[in-house]
Amino acid sequence: MNDVVAFVSEQMASQRAQLGISLEEAAQRAEIGDERLAAAENGETILDEAELGRLADAYGIGVTAFFGGRVTPVQYLFGAG
């Protein structure tokens, strides 16, 4: 797992924890499978841009919050790096 994926994974889990919602509820709100969201939070997979957008909307944040307020890195979106 590269550093960007690890950081984003931690941010996803942290944002969800701050909201106090379960992984299943977050997945349902974002229309992402709960197993897929769990894998993303564990750094085992990456979410595509549309999934990240829906997750951010579900959390009431901007997508860049998952990246520490920076623009989404291309290497995260395409799994390179």
MARKE-526081 format. One record per residue: x, y, z of N, C-alpha, C, O, CB in turn; residue in one letter; residue number from 1. Coordinates in steps of 0.02 Angstrom, whole numbers, plus 50000, padded with zeros to 5 digits. Glycine has a CB too. Layout:
REM MARKE-526081
{nxx X	nyy Y	nzz Z	caxx X	cayy Y	cazz Z	cxx X	cyy Y	czz Z	oxx X	oyy Y	ozz Z	cbxx X	cbyy Y	cbzz Z	res a	n NUM}
...
This chain:
REM MARKE-526081
{nxx 50043	nyy 49941	nzz 50000	caxx 50000	cayy 50000	cazz 50000	cxx 50045	cyy 50062	czz 50000	oxx 50092	oyy 50066	ozz 50040	cbxx 49951	cbyy 50000	cbzz 50062	res m	n 1}
{nxx 50030	nyy 50109	nzz 49956	caxx 50071	cayy 50169	cazz 49955	cxx 50047	cyy 50218	czz 50008	oxx 49994	oyy 50209	ozz 50038	cbxx 50069	cbyy 50203	cbzz 49885	res n	n 2}
{nxx 50086	nyy 50270	nzz 50019	caxx 50071	cayy 50318	cazz 50072	cxx 50005	cyy 50355	czz 50062	oxx 49969	oyy 50368	ozz 50109	cbxx 50127	cbyy 50368	cbzz 50078	res d	n 3}
{nxx 49989	nyy 50371	nzz 49999	caxx 49927	cayy 50406	cazz 49984	cxx 49868	cyy 50362	czz 50001	oxx 49820	oyy 50385	ozz 50032	cbxx 49925	cbyy 50428	cbzz 49910	res v	n 4}
{nxx 49870	nyy 50300	nzz 49979	caxx 49815	cayy 50253	cazz 49993	cxx 49806	cyy 50245	czz 50069	oxx 49750	oyy 50246	ozz 50094	cbxx 49828	cbyy 50184	cbzz 49960	res v	n 5}
{nxx 49861	nyy 50238	nzz 50105	caxx 49857	cayy 50231	cazz 50178	cxx 49826	cyy 50293	czz 50209	oxx 49784	oyy 50287	ozz 50254	cbxx 49927	cbyy 50219	cbzz 50207	res a	n 6}
{nxx 49846	nyy 50352	nzz 50187	caxx 49820	cayy 50414	cazz 50215	cxx 49745	cyy 50420	czz 50201	oxx 49707	oyy 50435	ozz 50246	cbxx 49857	cbyy 50475	cbzz 50185	res f	n 7}
{nxx 49725	nyy 50408	nzz 50138	caxx 49654	cayy 50413	cazz 50120	cxx 49613	cyy 50362	czz 50159	oxx 49558	oyy 50379	ozz 50183	cbxx 49645	cbyy 50402	cbzz 50044	res v	n 8}
{nxx 49637	nyy 50302	nzz 50166	caxx 49602	cayy 50250	cazz 50204	cxx 49590	cyy 50273	czz 50276	oxx 49535	oyy 50265	ozz 50302	cbxx 49642	cbyy 50184	cbzz 50203	res s	n 9}
{nxx 49641	nyy 50301	nzz 50307	caxx 49634	cayy 50325	cazz 50375	cxx 49584	cyy 50383	czz 50379	oxx 49545	oyy 50387	ozz 50426	cbxx 49702	cbyy 50348	cbzz 50402	res e	n 10}
{nxx 49585	nyy 50426	nzz 50329	caxx 49539	cayy 50483	cazz 50329	cxx 49467	cyy 50460	czz 50321	oxx 49422	oyy 50487	ozz 50353	cbxx 49557	cbyy 50531	cbzz 50273	res q	n 11}
{nxx 49456	nyy 50410	nzz 50279	caxx 49388	cayy 50383	cazz 50270	cxx 49361	cyy 50356	czz 50336	oxx 49305	oyy 50372	ozz 50356	cbxx 49387	cbyy 50328	cbzz 50217	res m	n 12}
{nxx 49401	nyy 50316	nzz 50369	caxx 49380	cayy 50287	cazz 50433	cxx 49371	cyy 50341	czz 50486	oxx 49324	oyy 50338	ozz 50526	cbxx 49431	cbyy 50235	cbzz 50456	res a	n 13}
{nxx 49416	nyy 50390	nzz 50487	caxx 49412	cayy 50444	cazz 50536	cxx 49350	cyy 50487	czz 50526	oxx 49315	oyy 50503	ozz 50574	cbxx 49475	cbyy 50488	cbzz 50532	res s	n 14}
{nxx 49336	nyy 50504	nzz 50464	caxx 49277	cayy 50545	cazz 50450	cxx 49213	cyy 50508	czz 50471	oxx 49167	oyy 50538	ozz 50499	cbxx 49274	cbyy 50563	cbzz 50375	res q	n 15}
{nxx 49210	nyy 50444	nzz 50457	caxx 49152	cayy 50404	cazz 50476	cxx 49145	cyy 50400	czz 50552	oxx 49090	oyy 50407	ozz 50579	cbxx 49156	cbyy 50333	cbzz 50447	res r	n 16}
{nxx 49201	nyy 50390	nzz 50586	caxx 49200	cayy 50386	cazz 50659	cxx 49177	cyy 50453	czz 50690	oxx 49140	oyy 50453	ozz 50739	cbxx 49270	cbyy 50368	cbzz 50686	res a	n 17}
{nxx 49199	nyy 50508	nzz 50660	caxx 49178	cayy 50574	cazz 50685	cxx 49103	cyy 50584	czz 50680	oxx 49072	oyy 50618	ozz 50721	cbxx 49214	cbyy 50630	cbzz 50647	res q	n 18}
{nxx 49073	nyy 50554	nzz 50629	caxx 49001	cayy 50558	cazz 50620	cxx 48963	cyy 50510	czz 50666	oxx 48904	oyy 50518	ozz 50679	cbxx 48982	cbyy 50544	cbzz 50548	res l	n 19}
{nxx 48999	nyy 50461	nzz 50691	caxx 48969	cayy 50412	cazz 50736	cxx 48921	cyy 50364	czz 50701	oxx 48872	oyy 50342	ozz 50729	cbxx 48932	cbyy 50447	cbzz 50791	res g	n 20}
{nxx 48937	nyy 50348	nzz 50637	caxx 48894	cayy 50302	cazz 50601	cxx 48932	cyy 50237	czz 50586	oxx 48994	oyy 50236	ozz 50583	cbxx 48869	cbyy 50333	cbzz 50535	res i	n 21}
{nxx 48895	nyy 50184	nzz 50578	caxx 48926	cayy 50119	cazz 50564	cxx 48950	cyy 50117	czz 50492	oxx 48929	oyy 50157	ozz 50450	cbxx 48876	cbyy 50062	cbzz 50577	res s	n 22}
{nxx 48993	nyy 50071	nzz 50478	caxx 49018	cayy 50061	cazz 50411	cxx 48959	cyy 50043	czz 50365	oxx 48956	oyy 50068	ozz 50309	cbxx 49071	cbyy 50005	cbzz 50410	res l	n 23}
{nxx 48914	nyy 50002	nzz 50388	caxx 48857	cayy 49982	cazz 50347	cxx 48813	cyy 50042	czz 50330	oxx 48789	oyy 50048	ozz 50274	cbxx 48816	cbyy 49929	cbzz 50384	res e	n 24}
{nxx 48802	nyy 50086	nzz 50379	caxx 48762	cayy 50145	cazz 50366	cxx 48796	cyy 50192	czz 50316	oxx 48764	oyy 50219	ozz 50272	cbxx 48747	cbyy 50183	cbzz 50431	res e	n 25}
{nxx 48861	nyy 50201	nzz 50325	caxx 48899	cayy 50243	cazz 50279	cxx 48896	cyy 50215	czz 50208	oxx 48886	oyy 50252	ozz 50160	cbxx 48972	cbyy 50250	cbzz 50302	res a	n 26}
{nxx 48905	nyy 50150	nzz 50202	caxx 48903	cayy 50118	cazz 50136	cxx 48834	cyy 50127	czz 50104	oxx 48829	oyy 50140	ozz 50044	cbxx 48920	cbyy 50044	cbzz 50142	res a	n 27}
{nxx 48783	nyy 50119	nzz 50144	caxx 48715	cayy 50126	cazz 50117	cxx 48703	cyy 50198	czz 50094	oxx 48676	oyy 50209	ozz 50040	cbxx 48663	cbyy 50107	cbzz 50171	res q	n 28}
{nxx 48723	nyy 50247	nzz 50134	caxx 48714	cayy 50318	cazz 50117	cxx 48751	cyy 50335	czz 50052	oxx 48726	oyy 50374	ozz 50011	cbxx 48739	cbyy 50362	cbzz 50173	res r	n 29}
{nxx 48810	nyy 50305	nzz 50043	caxx 48852	cayy 50321	cazz 49985	cxx 48840	cyy 50274	czz 49926	oxx 48870	oyy 50281	ozz 49873	cbxx 48925	cbyy 50318	cbzz 50005	res a	n 30}
{nxx 48795	nyy 50226	nzz 49935	caxx 48780	cayy 50177	cazz 49883	cxx 48843	cyy 50140	czz 49861	oxx 48856	oyy 50131	ozz 49801	cbxx 48747	cbyy 50211	cbzz 49823	res e	n 31}
{nxx 48880	nyy 50118	nzz 49911	caxx 48941	cayy 50078	cazz 49900	cxx 48931	cyy 50014	czz 49941	oxx 48904	oyy 50016	ozz 49996	cbxx 49007	cbyy 50117	cbzz 49923	res i	n 32}
{nxx 48951	nyy 49958	nzz 49914	caxx 48946	cayy 49896	cazz 49952	cxx 48985	cyy 49901	czz 50017	oxx 49040	oyy 49930	ozz 50019	cbxx 48971	cbyy 49837	cbzz 49911	res g	n 33}
{nxx 48957	nyy 49873	nzz 50072	caxx 48991	cayy 49880	cazz 50136	cxx 49058	cyy 49843	czz 50136	oxx 49105	oyy 49865	ozz 50170	cbxx 48947	cbyy 49854	cbzz 50192	res d	n 34}
{nxx 49064	nyy 49788	nzz 50100	caxx 49128	cayy 49753	cazz 50096	cxx 49179	cyy 49795	czz 50058	oxx 49238	oyy 49795	ozz 50075	cbxx 49120	cbyy 49685	cbzz 50062	res e	n 35}
{nxx 49157	nyy 49830	nzz 50007	caxx 49202	cayy 49873	cazz 49968	cxx 49225	cyy 49932	czz 50011	oxx 49284	oyy 49950	ozz 50010	cbxx 49167	cbyy 49899	cbzz 49904	res r	n 36}
{nxx 49179	nyy 49963	nzz 50048	caxx 49199	cayy 50018	cazz 50092	cxx 49247	cyy 49994	czz 50146	oxx 49296	oyy 50028	ozz 50162	cbxx 49137	cbyy 50051	cbzz 50124	res l	n 37}
{nxx 49233	nyy 49936	nzz 50175	caxx 49278	cayy 49908	cazz 50226	cxx 49348	cyy 49897	czz 50197	oxx 49398	oyy 49913	ozz 50229	cbxx 49250	cbyy 49842	cbzz 50253	res a	n 38}
{nxx 49351	nyy 49870	nzz 50136	caxx 49416	cayy 49859	cazz 50103	cxx 49451	cyy 49926	czz 50090	oxx 49512	oyy 49930	ozz 50097	cbxx 49407	cbyy 49820	cbzz 50037	res a	n 39}
{nxx 49414	nyy 49977	nzz 50071	caxx 49444	cayy 50043	cazz 50059	cxx 49470	cyy 50073	czz 50125	oxx 49524	oyy 50102	ozz 50126	cbxx 49392	cbyy 50091	cbzz 50027	res a	n 40}
{nxx 49432	nyy 50066	nzz 50178	caxx 49455	cayy 50092	cazz 50243	cxx 49516	cyy 50054	czz 50269	oxx 49555	oyy 50081	ozz 50308	cbxx 49398	cbyy 50087	cbzz 50295	res e	n 41}
{nxx 49524	nyy 49992	nzz 50247	caxx 49582	cayy 49952	cazz 50267	cxx 49641	cyy 49958	czz 50219	oxx 49692	oyy 49926	ozz 50229	cbxx 49562	cbyy 49880	cbzz 50274	res n	n 42}
{nxx 49633	nyy 49999	nzz 50166	caxx 49687	cayy 50008	cazz 50118	cxx 49695	cyy 49951	czz 50070	oxx 49747	oyy 49946	ozz 50037	cbxx 49750	cbyy 50019	cbzz 50154	res g	n 43}
{nxx 49645	nyy 49907	nzz 50066	caxx 49650	cayy 49848	cazz 50023	cxx 49625	cyy 49862	czz 49952	oxx 49640	oyy 49824	ozz 49906	cbxx 49610	cbyy 49791	cbzz 50053	res e	n 44}
{nxx 49588	nyy 49916	nzz 49942	caxx 49564	cayy 49937	cazz 49877	cxx 49556	cyy 50012	czz 49878	oxx 49556	oyy 50043	ozz 49931	cbxx 49497	cbyy 49902	cbzz 49858	res t	n 45}
{nxx 49548	nyy 50041	nzz 49820	caxx 49535	cayy 50113	cazz 49816	cxx 49467	cyy 50124	czz 49784	oxx 49446	oyy 50086	ozz 49742	cbxx 49591	cbyy 50149	cbzz 49776	res i	n 46}
{nxx 49435	nyy 50177	nzz 49805	caxx 49370	cayy 50195	cazz 49777	cxx 49382	cyy 50239	czz 49715	oxx 49429	oyy 50278	ozz 49712	cbxx 49326	cbyy 50231	cbzz 49829	res l	n 47}
{nxx 49337	nyy 50232	nzz 49667	caxx 49343	cayy 50275	cazz 49608	cxx 49316	cyy 50345	czz 49625	oxx 49289	oyy 50356	ozz 49679	cbxx 49305	cbyy 50245	cbzz 49547	res d	n 48}
{nxx 49324	nyy 50390	nzz 49577	caxx 49306	cayy 50460	cazz 49590	cxx 49232	cyy 50468	czz 49607	oxx 49215	oyy 50507	ozz 49652	cbxx 49323	cbyy 50502	cbzz 49529	res e	n 49}
{nxx 49188	nyy 50432	nzz 49573	caxx 49116	cayy 50436	cazz 49587	cxx 49101	cyy 50411	czz 49657	oxx 49060	oyy 50441	ozz 49693	cbxx 49076	cbyy 50397	cbzz 49535	res a	n 50}
{nxx 49132	nyy 50356	nzz 49676	caxx 49121	cayy 50328	cazz 49743	cxx 49145	cyy 50377	czz 49797	oxx 49111	oyy 50387	ozz 49847	cbxx 49156	cbyy 50261	cbzz 49751	res e	n 51}
{nxx 49204	nyy 50406	nzz 49786	caxx 49230	cayy 50455	cazz 49834	cxx 49183	cyy 50514	czz 49840	oxx 49172	oyy 50539	ozz 49895	cbxx 49300	cbyy 50479	cbzz 49813	res l	n 52}
{nxx 49156	nyy 50536	nzz 49784	caxx 49109	cayy 50592	cazz 49785	cxx 49046	cyy 50576	czz 49824	oxx 49023	oyy 50617	ozz 49864	cbxx 49091	cbyy 50612	cbzz 49714	res g	n 53}
{nxx 49019	nyy 50517	nzz 49814	caxx 48959	cayy 50497	cazz 49851	cxx 48973	cyy 50489	czz 49925	oxx 48932	oyy 50507	ozz 49967	cbxx 48931	cbyy 50431	cbzz 49823	res r	n 54}
{nxx 49033	nyy 50463	nzz 49942	caxx 49051	cayy 50455	cazz 50012	cxx 49060	cyy 50523	czz 50045	oxx 49036	oyy 50534	ozz 50101	cbxx 49116	cbyy 50414	cbzz 50019	res l	n 55}
{nxx 49093	nyy 50569	nzz 50011	caxx 49101	cayy 50637	cazz 50037	cxx 49033	cyy 50669	czz 50048	oxx 49021	oyy 50700	ozz 50100	cbxx 49144	cbyy 50680	cbzz 49989	res a	n 56}
{nxx 48988	nyy 50662	nzz 49999	caxx 48921	cayy 50690	cazz 50006	cxx 48885	cyy 50659	czz 50066	oxx 48852	oyy 50695	ozz 50104	cbxx 48879	cbyy 50678	cbzz 49942	res d	n 57}
{nxx 48892	nyy 50595	nzz 50075	caxx 48860	cayy 50560	cazz 50131	cxx 48887	cyy 50586	czz 50198	oxx 48851	oyy 50586	ozz 50248	cbxx 48871	cbyy 50484	cbzz 50126	res a	n 58}
{nxx 48950	nyy 50606	nzz 50198	caxx 48982	cayy 50632	cazz 50259	cxx 48974	cyy 50707	czz 50267	oxx 48993	oyy 50735	ozz 50319	cbxx 49055	cbyy 50613	cbzz 50260	res y	n 59}
{nxx 48948	nyy 50740	nzz 50216	caxx 48940	cayy 50813	cazz 50218	cxx 49005	cyy 50851	czz 50214	oxx 49012	oyy 50904	ozz 50244	cbxx 48905	cbyy 50832	cbzz 50281	res g	n 60}
{nxx 49053	nyy 50823	nzz 50176	caxx 49119	cayy 50854	cazz 50169	cxx 49137	cyy 50858	czz 50095	oxx 49102	oyy 50828	ozz 50053	cbxx 49174	cbyy 50814	cbzz 50208	res i	n 61}
{nxx 49189	nyy 50893	nzz 50079	caxx 49216	cayy 50894	cazz 50011	cxx 49263	cyy 50835	czz 50002	oxx 49293	oyy 50811	ozz 50050	cbxx 49252	cbyy 50960	cbzz 49996	res g	n 62}
{nxx 49269	nyy 50812	nzz 49941	caxx 49312	cayy 50754	cazz 49926	cxx 49384	cyy 50767	czz 49949	oxx 49418	oyy 50721	ozz 49972	cbxx 49312	cbyy 50739	cbzz 49851	res v	n 63}
{nxx 49406	nyy 50829	nzz 49943	caxx 49476	cayy 50844	cazz 49962	cxx 49490	cyy 50831	czz 50036	oxx 49548	oyy 50826	ozz 50055	cbxx 49492	cbyy 50916	cbzz 49945	res t	n 64}
{nxx 49438	nyy 50827	nzz 50077	caxx 49450	cayy 50812	cazz 50148	cxx 49483	cyy 50744	czz 50156	oxx 49520	oyy 50733	ozz 50204	cbxx 49383	cbyy 50813	cbzz 50187	res a	n 65}
{nxx 49469	nyy 50697	nzz 50111	caxx 49500	cayy 50631	cazz 50114	cxx 49575	cyy 50634	czz 50099	oxx 49612	oyy 50588	ozz 50114	cbxx 49466	cbyy 50583	cbzz 50066	res f	n 66}
{nxx 49596	nyy 50690	nzz 50068	caxx 49665	cayy 50698	cazz 50047	cxx 49700	cyy 50754	czz 50085	oxx 49748	oyy 50784	ozz 50061	cbxx 49669	cbyy 50711	cbzz 49973	res f	n 67}
{nxx 49675	nyy 50769	nzz 50144	caxx 49705	cayy 50821	cazz 50185	cxx 49694	cyy 50891	czz 50157	oxx 49733	oyy 50937	ozz 50170	cbxx 49778	cbyy 50809	cbzz 50192	res g	n 68}
{nxx 49640	nyy 50900	nzz 50119	caxx 49623	cayy 50965	cazz 50091	cxx 49657	cyy 50981	czz 50025	oxx 49649	oyy 51035	ozz 49998	cbxx 49642	cbyy 51017	cbzz 50140	res g	n 69}
{nxx 49694	nyy 50933	nzz 49999	caxx 49729	cayy 50943	cazz 49935	cxx 49687	cyy 50914	czz 49878	oxx 49637	oyy 50879	ozz 49889	cbxx 49799	cbyy 50910	cbzz 49936	res r	n 70}
{nxx 49707	nyy 50929	nzz 49818	caxx 49674	cayy 50901	cazz 49758	cxx 49685	cyy 50826	czz 49758	oxx 49737	oyy 50801	ozz 49779	cbxx 49702	cbyy 50934	cbzz 49693	res v	n 71}
{nxx 49636	nyy 50790	nzz 49734	caxx 49640	cayy 50717	cazz 49730	cxx 49699	cyy 50695	czz 49688	oxx 49702	oyy 50712	ozz 49629	cbxx 49575	cbyy 50688	cbzz 49703	res t	n 72}
{nxx 49745	nyy 50657	nzz 49716	caxx 49803	cayy 50633	cazz 49677	cxx 49782	cyy 50581	czz 49625	oxx 49744	oyy 50535	ozz 49640	cbxx 49855	cbyy 50603	cbzz 49724	res p	n 73}
{nxx 49807	nyy 50589	nzz 49565	caxx 49791	cayy 50543	cazz 49510	cxx 49812	cyy 50472	czz 49528	oxx 49777	oyy 50424	ozz 49511	cbxx 49825	cbyy 50566	cbzz 49446	res v	n 74}
{nxx 49869	nyy 50463	nzz 49561	caxx 49892	cayy 50396	cazz 49577	cxx 49843	cyy 50359	czz 49622	oxx 49840	oyy 50298	ozz 49620	cbxx 49960	cbyy 50399	cbzz 49609	res q	n 75}
{nxx 49805	nyy 50395	nzz 49663	caxx 49755	cayy 50361	cazz 49704	cxx 49698	cyy 50338	czz 49660	oxx 49675	oyy 50282	ozz 49666	cbxx 49730	cbyy 50407	cbzz 49760	res y	n 76}
{nxx 49675	nyy 50382	nzz 49617	caxx 49616	cayy 50366	cazz 49576	cxx 49629	cyy 50308	czz 49529	oxx 49584	oyy 50268	ozz 49515	cbxx 49596	cbyy 50427	cbzz 49536	res l	n 77}
{nxx 49690	nyy 50302	nzz 49504	caxx 49704	cayy 50250	cazz 49455	cxx 49746	cyy 50193	czz 49482	oxx 49768	oyy 50149	ozz 49444	cbxx 49739	cbyy 50280	cbzz 49396	res f	n 78}
{nxx 49758	nyy 50192	nzz 49546	caxx 49794	cayy 50137	cazz 49577	cxx 49867	cyy 50133	czz 49561	oxx 49898	oyy 50081	ozz 49574	cbxx 49762	cbyy 50075	cbzz 49558	res g	n 79}
{nxx 49896	nyy 50185	nzz 49534	caxx 49967	cayy 50184	cazz 49518	cxx 50006	cyy 50207	czz 49579	oxx 49978	oyy 50234	ozz 49626	cbxx 49982	cbyy 50229	cbzz 49457	res a	n 80}
{nxx 50070	nyy 50196	nzz 49577	caxx 50112	cayy 50222	cazz 49630	cxx 50141	cyy 50168	czz 49668	oxx 50179	oyy 50181	ozz 49715	cbxx 50075	cbyy 50267	cbzz 49675	res g	n 81}
